[in-house]
């Protein structure tokens, strides 16, 4: 399972404060903790910590600050194109682009960026009409993304298709649509792309968030999900992830399988 840590995001109060004050120690300690917890990528997002005119400089500061303490690659996350591109180009190691929608103009532009920078990219199964309210539209958009990636020359192991989980509290039928779309998309290409999930979206506004997150994660993994943006500091969530991989025969059993997995992720 490819783990992208969600925590280095200006939407969190401590990160927002650190960005405003340029407090490198807070950012670097979070980066160290999340790498130690098993992150394969660190998602970097300045959120609403600064004004729109300051976002690029804040992104570059975060990238530089994190890269001082870890070589783990970064997932550059911004809805503002010039901020995202600046962050991607500042990365020392091949990053992940988070993210593009399936609208052809943005999709092709960001795929070209990914090819130029040897970057991975998350492509969302949503377009100018928003998140689909049915399974087949998600599947159709995923197919369009795969074709566009192939035409752009992007290796499929750099492509992460996100089927877009919406909050179960507001749209209870949507998580089931994600599961069915995942099932239908197995075998969409050979070799296949990755399938990604922004996990915490499914529990927004709900109580028992960790329970909802870990249950949905395991269900999605059974349908072919192999990567997720999540909080690796949630021990119960990580225990569920590790156990699911064990039961899917992706890890070797031992009585200490939880600690063995964590040790392997830490190198």
Secondary structure, 3 states (H helix, E strand, C coil): CEEEECCCECCCHHHHHHHHHCCHHHHHHHHHHHHHCCCCEEEEECCCCCCHHHHHHHHHHHHHHHHCCCCCCEEEECCCHHHHHHHHHCCCCCCEEEEECCCHHHHHHHHHHHHHHCCEEEEECEECCEECCCHHHHHHHHHHHHHHHHHHCCCHHHEEEECCCCCCCCCCCHHHHHHHHHHHHCCCCCCCCEEECEHHHHHCCCCCHHHHHHHHHHHHHHCCCCEEEECCCCHHHHHHHHHHHHHCCCCCCCCCHHHHHHHHHCC
